[in-house]
């Protein structure tokens, strides 16, 4: 939460098709990879690069330490910040099984 204690770090990479006119913006045909570092281990997730102003689901595809062998989903929601581009992210994680 804003002003709360930091619980981890969040990183993302996007893989897009190259076009004759330069890099393609993130779309449903691109691939987005997320890394969520927490104190008990790291979660890896994947999704399309489709932008959404609303919540979106990503597939959990594994992890390290406590999260080895885990799968499931997490829901990502943007919470607007005080300045443009200063968004917070709310993540709701659900493990399968």
N, C-alpha and C positions, 0 to 999 in steps of 0.2 A: 504494500500500500504506500501511497506517497508519504514520505517522512519515516517509513518503517525501516526495520532492520533488513539489510541485504541478505538474501538467502542463496544467491548463486549468480551465474552469468549466462547470457544468452547470445548465441552467434548464429548467423545464417549465411548461406551461399546460394546463388541461383545459377543454374546452367541453362543457357539459351542458345537457340540455333543462330549461327552466324548468317547474316544476309549481305548482299552486295552493297547495302546502304549503311552498314555498321551493325552494331549489336542490337538485337531485338529486345524490346522491353519485356518484362516478365508477363507471361500470358499463361493460359491453360495448357499450352503445349510445352512450356518450359518445366524444369524440375527444380524444386527448392529443398535444400537440406538444412536442418536445424540441429544445433548442438546446445543442450541445456546442462550446464555444469552446476551440480549441487554438492553439498558437503559429503553426502553418502555415495556419490558416483556421478556418472554422466549419462544422460539420455540422448539417443539419436532418433530423429524423426524425419519424415519426408512427405512432400506434398507437391501439387502442381503449383506453378507460380502465379496462378490467377489471383488478382487483387480482390479483396473483399472489404467493403466498408463495415461489414457485419462480422459476426463470429465465423471462424472456419475451423474445420477439423483436419488434423494431421495424423498420419500413421506413425506410431512408435515402432521402430524396427530393431531396437536393441539398446544395449548400454554397457556400462562398466561397473565394477564393484557390486554394490547392492542391486543394481539393475541388470546384471548379466542375464541374458535369456528372456528378458521382459518384452512383451508386445502389448499393444493396445492403441489408444488414441489420446490426443489432447486437443482441447478446444482453445484457440487463441482469440482473444478480444483486445482490440485497441481501445485505450482509454485516453482521450485527448488531453494533452498537457497545456500548460500556460502559453507556450509558443508553438508555432507550426514546426512539425518534425520532432517535437518534444513529447511524443506519446509514451505512455506506459503500456505494458502488456500484462493482461491477466491470463493465466494459463490454468486450465482445469484438466488434470491428468487422471485417466482411467485405465487401469491395467486389465488385460484380458485374463480370464481364468482366475 
